[in-house]
Amino acid sequence: MSKDRRKEIVRHLSEEDLDRLLSEADDPKVVRRLTFVKNLYEGDTLEEAANRVGKSESTGSRWARRWNEGGLGQLTPNFGDGRPPKLGEDQQQQLLELLRDGQPWKPQEIQHLLNEEFGVEYHPVYLSEFLRNLGLSYAIPRSKRPSRPDNAEDILDERVDDALDEHQDEPHNKREGDDEKGWVGDDDVCTDGGTVIGFFDASHPQPYDNSRRMWYVDDPHIERPLVQIFEPAVGFYALNGESVVSFPEDQTKERICECLERIREQNPARRILLVLDNHFAHTCEYTRKRAHQLGIDFVFLPVGSPDLNPIEQVWKSLKWEASPLIVESAEDSSQAKSWE
């Protein structure tokens, strides 16, 4: 459902003067922008006014802001006759703000923006040099989940501190509403030999690449949904213990608990502090209770924050090393992987 975004527009010109300028204008870019302003004068929303001249709402928002700030001079910069001039210092700052608002950008998108906003066109080779001199960087965008809180690092710090607090009345993994039965450690589990801290995660192939480089000012992130595929590799990356990698049939709670049992076998006699994401098989009572029985306390990452789990970089390194290998089956692929 579209939003009714009516923009308060500064009337730098009367409707009569605006009509006169429209009748005298012969540059299509000037006509398009003046028509856009006239549409706003007549009560159109930003989306409606932009659609009438074949532009997006975001472009219309920029045009309306420029008009409100400086009238015709800001709305139609450098639209004179002859060869388009290069951008001056003030215009470069204006361009930088526009690029910051919509980053990251593909080169052809920047060419289009320069042509639409300033009437300037650069050769592709010179454009790269110009953008670098402007302070931009060119790199592959890093994914950013829309659900990630701004203070994700602080949230994780608080959760780790809480988990390290040994003076707790209730089991650390227990939540309000959980069944009271079963929250007892296994008889053969010993946790008085110190604490092992590690990171737990499952690796899944993604059905798209992330290899296209794009221009950005200071924010290289791009939002992409997480797409999961079955048959994961499940890893425990220990900071001060034994790391473990498993290849379960799936990522159900039963298979995850089997992975936890392997972690306990490789790290006996010590409490285990496990940092992991919010997959249902991890957060459900069944898994949390079994982890407690094994002497494993969970620290859940903030939602949408896989970047805070260093095992993500381990997976990336392993995939890079494995990419040249030629295997004939999934079993061969699992056997070919190493854990370092």
C-alpha positions in Angstrom: 0.0 0.0 0.0 1.5 3.3 -1.0 2.0 6.1 1.5 0.4 9.5 1.2 3.6 11.6 1.4 2.6 15.2 0.6 5.7 17.4 0.6 5.5 20.9 1.9 6.9 22.9 -1.0 8.3 26.4 -0.8 6.6 28.7 -3.4 9.6 30.6 -4.6 7.6 31.5 -7.7 3.9 32.2 -8.3 2.0 29.7 -10.4 1.9 32.3 -13.2 5.7 32.7 -13.2 6.1 28.9 -13.1 3.8 28.5 -16.1 5.8 31.2 -17.9 9.1 29.4 -17.3 7.6 26.2 -18.5 6.4 27.8 -21.7 9.8 29.3 -22.4 12.0 26.3 -21.4 13.4 24.2 -24.2 15.7 21.9 -22.2 13.8 18.6 -21.5 15.5 18.3 -18.1 14.4 21.8 -17.1 10.8 21.1 -18.3 10.7 17.8 -16.4 11.8 19.4 -13.1 9.5 22.4 -13.4 6.6 20.2 -14.3 7.4 18.1 -11.2 7.3 21.3 -9.0 4.0 22.4 -10.7 2.5 19.0 -9.8 3.5 19.5 -6.2 2.0 23.0 -6.3 -1.3 21.4 -7.4 -1.3 18.9 -4.5 0.4 15.8 -5.8 2.3 13.6 -3.3 6.0 13.1 -4.0 5.3 9.7 -5.6 2.5 11.1 -7.8 4.5 14.1 -8.9 7.6 12.0 -9.7 5.6 9.3 -11.5 4.0 11.9 -13.8 7.5 12.9 -15.1 8.8 9.3 -15.2 11.0 9.5 -12.1 11.2 7.5 -8.8 10.0 8.9 -5.5 13.6 9.1 -4.2 14.5 11.3 -7.2 11.4 13.4 -6.5 12.4 13.8 -2.9 15.9 15.1 -3.9 14.3 17.5 -6.4 11.9 18.8 -3.8 14.6 19.3 -1.3 16.8 21.2 -3.8 13.9 23.4 -4.8 13.0 24.2 -1.2 16.6 25.1 -0.4 17.4 27.3 -3.4 14.6 27.5 -5.9 15.3 27.3 -9.6 19.1 27.7 -9.2 19.4 24.6 -7.1 16.8 22.6 -9.1 18.5 23.1 -12.5 22.3 23.3 -12.0 24.6 23.4 -15.0 21.9 23.0 -17.6 23.3 25.6 -20.0 24.2 25.1 -23.6 27.5 23.7 -24.8 29.8 21.2 -23.1 28.9 20.4 -19.5 31.4 22.0 -17.1 33.2 20.0 -14.4 31.8 20.2 -10.9 33.0 23.0 -8.6 33.8 22.5 -4.9 30.3 23.3 -3.8 28.8 21.0 -6.3 31.2 18.2 -5.4 29.9 18.5 -1.8 26.4 18.3 -3.0 27.2 15.2 -5.0 28.9 13.7 -2.0 25.7 14.1 0.1 23.6 12.6 -2.7 26.0 9.6 -2.9 26.0 9.2 0.9 22.1 9.1 0.9 21.9 6.3 -1.6 25.1 4.3 -1.1 26.4 1.9 -2.3 26.3 2.8 -6.0 27.1 1.1 -9.3 29.3 3.1 -11.7 26.4 3.5 -14.2 24.1 4.7 -11.5 26.6 7.5 -10.6 26.8 8.4 -14.3 23.0 8.7 -14.4 23.0 10.7 -11.2 25.6 13.2 -12.5 23.7 13.6 -15.7 20.3 14.1 -14.1 21.4 16.3 -11.2 24.3 18.3 -12.7 24.1 17.8 -16.5 27.7 16.4 -16.4 29.0 13.3 -18.0 32.5 11.8 -17.4 34.4 9.2 -19.3 34.4 5.9 -17.3 38.1 5.9 -16.8 38.1 9.5 -15.5 35.0 8.8 -13.4 36.9 6.3 -11.2 39.7 8.8 -10.6 37.2 11.6 -9.9 35.3 9.5 -7.3 38.5 8.3 -5.5 39.7 12.0 -5.3 36.3 12.7 -3.8 37.0 10.2 -1.0 34.9 7.3 -2.2 36.0 3.6 -2.0 35.3 0.8 -4.4 34.7 -2.7 -2.9 32.3 -5.6 -2.6 29.4 -4.6 -0.3 29.1 -6.4 3.0 25.7 -7.8 3.8 23.7 -6.1 6.6 20.5 -7.6 8.0 17.6 -5.0 8.5 16.8 -6.6 11.9 20.3 -5.9 13.4 20.1 -3.5 16.4 22.4 -0.5 16.4 23.9 -1.5 19.7 24.5 -5.2 18.9 28.0 -5.2 20.4 26.8 -3.7 23.7 24.0 -6.3 23.9 26.5 -9.2 23.4 28.9 -7.8 26.0 26.0 -7.7 28.6 25.0 -11.3 27.7 28.5 -12.6 28.1 29.0 -10.8 31.4 25.7 -12.3 32.6 26.8 -15.8 31.5 30.1 -15.4 33.3 28.3 -14.6 36.6 28.5 -17.9 38.5 26.2 -16.7 41.3 22.9 -17.5 39.7 19.8 -19.0 41.4 18.5 -20.6 38.2 20.2 -22.5 35.4 21.6 -20.0 33.0 19.9 -21.6 30.0 16.5 -21.7 31.6 13.7 -19.3 30.6 10.5 -18.2 32.2 7.8 -20.7 31.4 10.1 -23.7 30.9 9.3 -27.1 32.5 10.8 -27.4 35.9 11.9 -31.0 35.4 15.2 -32.1 33.8 17.4 -29.1 34.7 20.0 -31.3 36.3 23.6 -32.0 35.0 24.6 -35.4 33.9 26.4 -37.5 36.5 29.5 -37.9 34.4 29.8 -34.2 33.5 32.5 -32.2 35.5 32.7 -28.4 35.1 35.1 -27.3 37.8 38.3 -27.2 35.7 37.8 -23.7 34.3 35.7 -22.4 31.3 36.0 -23.1 27.6 34.7 -20.2 25.4 33.7 -20.9 21.9 31.5 -20.0 19.0 28.9 -22.3 17.4 27.4 -22.0 13.9 26.1 -23.9 10.9 27.4 -23.1 7.4 25.0 -23.1 4.4 25.7 -22.4 0.8 24.0 -19.3 -0.5 22.2 -19.2 -4.0 23.8 -15.9 -5.0 27.3 -14.4 -5.1 28.6 -11.3 -3.4 31.4 -10.5 -5.8 30.2 -7.3 -7.5 32.2 -4.3 -6.4 30.2 -1.0 -5.9 31.1 2.6 -5.0 30.3 3.9 -1.5 31.2 6.9 0.7 31.6 5.4 4.2 28.9 2.6 4.4 29.7 -0.5 2.4 26.7 -2.6 3.6 23.9 -3.9 1.5 20.7 -5.6 2.9 20.1 -9.1 1.7 17.8 -11.8 3.1 19.2 -15.0 4.6 18.4 -18.1 2.4 19.0 -21.4 4.2 19.7 -24.8 2.5 19.7 -28.1 4.4 22.7 -30.4 5.0 24.8 -28.0 7.0 28.3 -28.2 8.4 28.1 -27.4 12.1 31.2 -26.1 13.8 32.4 -25.2 17.3 35.3 -22.7 17.2 37.0 -22.8 20.6 39.1 -19.9 21.8 40.8 -21.9 24.5 39.7 -25.5 24.0 39.2 -28.2 21.3 37.4 -27.1 18.2 34.9 -29.5 16.6 33.2 -29.8 13.2 30.3 -32.1 12.4 28.2 -32.9 9.4 24.7 -33.8 10.6 21.9 -34.8 8.3 19.9 -31.7 9.2 19.7 -28.9 11.7 16.9 -30.3 13.9 17.2 -30.0 17.7 18.1 -33.7 18.0 21.0 -33.4 15.6 22.2 -30.1 17.2 22.2 -31.9 20.6 24.3 -34.6 19.1 26.8 -31.9 18.1 26.8 -30.5 21.6 27.6 -34.0 23.0 30.6 -34.2 20.6 31.8 -30.8 21.9 31.5 -32.0 25.5 33.4 -35.2 24.6 36.3 -33.2 23.2 36.3 -30.6 26.1 35.8 -32.6 29.3 36.1 -31.4 32.9 35.4 -27.7 32.1 32.3 -25.5 31.9 31.6 -24.5 28.2 30.4 -21.1 27.3 28.8 -21.3 23.8 28.1 -18.2 21.7 25.5 -19.0 19.0 22.7 -17.5 16.8 19.0 -17.6 17.3 18.0 -20.6 15.1 15.0 -22.3 16.6 16.9 -25.5 17.1 19.2 -23.6 19.3 16.7 -21.5 21.3 14.1 -24.2 22.0 13.7 -25.6 25.5 14.8 -29.1 24.4 18.2 -27.9 23.2 18.8 -25.4 26.1 17.9 -28.1 28.7 20.2 -30.7 27.1 23.0 -28.1 26.9 22.6 -27.5 30.7 22.8 -31.2 31.4 26.1 -31.2 29.5 27.5 -28.3 31.4 27.1 -25.9 28.4 25.8 -22.4 28.9 24.4 -20.5 25.9 25.0 -16.9 25.0 22.8 -15.9 22.1 23.9 -13.3 19.6 21.7 -10.2 19.0 19.2 -10.8 16.1 20.7 -10.2 12.7 24.3 -10.0 13.9 26.3 -12.9 12.3 29.2 -10.5 11.9 29.8 -10.8 15.7 30.5 -14.5 15.4 34.2 -15.0 14.4 33.4 -18.5 13.1 31.8 -16.8 10.1 35.4 -15.9 8.9 36.5 -19.5 9.5 33.8 -20.7 7.2 34.8 -18.2 4.6 38.4 -19.3 4.8 37.4 -23.0 4.5 35.2 -22.3 1.5 38.0 -20.4 -0.2 40.4 -23.2 0.4 37.9 -25.9 -0.7 36.7 -24.0 -3.9 39.5 -25.5 -6.2 38.8 -29.1 -5.1 37.0 -31.4 -7.4 34.8 -34.0 -5.6 32.3 -36.6 -6.9 29.9 -36.7 -4.0 28.7 -34.9 -0.8 30.5 -37.6 1.3 33.8 -36.9 -0.5 33.2 -33.2 0.0 32.8 -33.7 3.8 35.9 -35.8 4.0 37.9 -33.3 2.1 37.3 -30.5 4.6 39.7 -29.9 7.4 39.3 -28.1 10.7 42.2 -26.0 11.8 
